[in-house]
Amino acid sequence: MAKAADSAKRLARTSVWLEGKAPRNGAGRRSDQPSGLDRDRITEATVRLLDEEGLAKFSMRRLAADLNVTAMSVYWYVDTKDDLLELALDAAAGEMVMPDQGSVTPDRWRETLRELAEEYRRVLVRHPWVSPLVGNYLNIGPNWLKFALTVQKVVRETGLPVEKQAGAIAAVFQFVYGFGTVQGHYLARCAAAGLTPGEYFKEAMGVVHDHPDVEKTLHSASEMLEARGGSTVEEMWELDFKVALDLLIAGIEAMLKPGP
């Protein structure tokens, strides 16, 4: 039991951002290190490989081969694979476009909250490897912190009592996390199968319709799906995301109204 507690404590404290590792960018590099190699280039290559091959296939050896250097050369800039994945995770967060601070006002919190939700969703969809890593690390790199602080500021502008603000953030962004994760993994599966999202959906529905028990469930939902609209998988995603987000924002608005 004590060993498990010690292990949990050690994991919780481990982060490239807490151990003085992140600022290092080739400082003190030995003269025999490959010319042009630095931490930014290594991080960019990591993001690219994770996008192309997925998290399961990623390794330091594979990264070194892509950079045309030895694995030991990579370890000169990062101490562990975890450090590198944390750097890649923060690089992905840096792709999110933050709203202008002047637009974070009480009268624009709805629009700004939608913008942040869309940006987070885009990152999750564009990089399917982000969602499993988000739960593995502390997410305290500069880009994640900037995103978190912006979200907190927007939710404060809603007028919700302080004790309800964390719940509002969880409702919106855990929904976005789940939606973006499913969409991103679906697209990755389509790519692996060599099919477009529409082709994969058609193939999947054809298989499902061959099984009476599953088909019965689909039939009961057919009216709802037809009313929802959307002629492509992408359009259906957009419609569902918009409605779900509208419902969450309406929930926040409802909590702002005085009770009976």
N, C-alpha and C positions, 0 to 999 in steps of 0.2 A: 504493500500500500504506500509506504514511504517512497519507494522507488518510483512509483507511478506519479506521485505528487511532485517529486523532484524533476521528473521528465517533463511534466506539464509546465512547470515553472520555467524550465530551460527553454522549451519551445516558445512560450509566450514572450520571453525576453529576446529571442533571436530575431533580428531584423537587420538588413543591410543599412537601414536608416538610423539605427540606434547604436551601432558599434563602430562608428567613425570610418566606415568603409566607403560610403557613397561619394564623399568628396574626392576620393583618390581617382585620378584619371591619367595614369601613366607616370605619376610623380616618382622619381627615383628609379625610373626604368633603366634596366641594364642595357649596355650598348649592343648586346647581341639580340635584342628583341626586334621583331619584324617591323620594318618601316611602315608607317601609315596605320598601324593598329592602335586603337584607343578604345576606351570604354563605350563611347557613343556608337562607334562603328560596330562593336560587338553586340550592343543592345539592339541596334537596328537589324542586324543579321538574325538575332534571336527572334524578334517579332516576325520577320519574314518567314523563317523556318517554321515557327509555330503556326502561322497562317497556312503555309503550304502543306505541312505534313502532320500537324496536330501535336498535342501535348504528349501522347503516348510514345511517339517515335523520336521525341527530342532528346538529345544527349549532348554532353560537352564534346565528345569525339565527333559527332555529326556536325556540330557547329564549327569545330576547328577545321574539318575537311572543307566546309563551305567557304571558310575564310582563307583556305589554303595555308594554314599554319599548323603547328603542333598543338596538342591539347594543353601542354604545359605553358605555351605562350598565352593561351586564354586565361589560365589560372594566375598569370601575373597581374591581371586586371580585376578578376573576381575570385574570391576564395572558394565559393561553393556554387553548385548548380542552383540552390535556393536563392542565393544572392542575385544571380542573373535573372531568374524568373521574377523576382521582386522588381528588378529594374525594368524588365519588359512590361510588367503589369502597370507600372507607373507611366511608362512611355505610352501605353495604350490610353490611359486616362488623360494624357496630355492632348489627345486628339479631340477631346470634347471642347466645344466652343462655349466659353462662359459668357453670360450676358454682361453688358456694360453695367458697371456698378450704379450708374445713374438711373437705370431702368428698374432697379430693385426697389420699388416703392409700394406703399399700401394699395394704390389703385391699379397696379399692374401685376400683382402677385400671381394671378391665375395664368396669365400669358407666360410669365417667366417660369413658373413651375412646369408648365407644359413644355417649354423649350428645354429645360434641364432634363426632364423625363425622356424627351426624344433623343437628346445627346447621349444619355446613358444607354438607352436602347440601341442606338447605332453602334456603339462600341461593342456591346455584347453580341450583336448580330455579325458585325464585321470580323470580330475575333472570338470564335467560339471557345477558345482556351481560357479566356478571361474569367468566365463564370466559375469554373472549378477552382481557379487560383484565388479568387476573391475571398473565399472562405478559409483559405490556408494561411493567409498572411495578415498582418496588422493593417495594411493599406494606409500607411502613414508617410508615403512619399509625397513630394511637394505638389504633384498634380492631383492626387487623391485628396489631400488636405484642402487644396483650393476648391475642389468640387464640393467637399463636405461643408466647408465654411459658407460657400455660396448658397447651398441648399438650406442651411440653418438660417441664414439671413432672410431668404425668401419666406420661409415658414414663419419666422417672427413677424414679418410684415402682414401676415394674414389676420393678425389680431387674436389668434388663439391664445388661451391661457398657457403659461409656460409649461405647466404639468401635462399638457396635451400635445405639445409640439413634437416631442420624440415619437409619439404614436402616429402623428400625421406623416412624418418623414418615413416611418416604417411602412405605413399603408401604401404610400405612393411608390416608394423606391424598391420595396420588396416585391410589389406587383410588377414593376418594370423589370426587375431582375429575373423573375420567373418567366415573363412574356418574352423578353429578349433572349434568355437562355434556350427556351424551346424553339424559337424561330431560328436562332443561330445554329443550333444542332440539326434542325431539319434541313437547312441549306447545306450544311456540311455533308449530311447523308445523301442529299441529292447530288452533290458534286462527286462524292465517292462512287455513286451509282452511274454517273455520266448522264444524268437526266436533269431537265429543268424542273423547277418547283411544280409547275403545272403538270408535266409529264409524270413526275413521281406521284403526285396526288391522284391522278387518273389511274395509274397502275395500282396504287394502294386501295383505292375505292373499289376497283374491279375485283381485287382479291377478297375484300371484306364482304362484298355483296354475295359471294359464294357461300357464306356461312350464315344460316338463318338466324341464329341467336344474336349475332352482331348486327345483322341487317335490320332486325326489328328495332334496335336502339336508334340506328340511323334514320329509320322511317319516322319514328316518333319525333325526331328533331328536324325533319325536313321542312316543315312549315316555318319554323324559326330561322333556319338557314336561308330559305328562299326570301323571307322578308328582310333579312339582314342585307342581302345584295352582294355585289362584288363578282365580277366576271373572271377574275384571276385570283390565284392564291395570294399574291401580293396585295391586291385590293381588299381581300377579305381580312388580311392581317391589319391593314390600315384602319378599316372600319371598326374592327373589334377593339383595337388599341385605343382609338379615339373615344368610343363609347365608354369603355372601362375607365379611362382617365377622367372623362367628364363626370362619371358617377362618383369617383373619389373626390374630385374637387367640389361636387355638390354636397358630399358628406361633410367636408370641411366648412362649407358655407352654412350648412344646417346647424353645426355646432357653434357658429357665431351668433345665431339668433337667440334671443332671451327665451328661457324655458317658460312653461305655463305658470 
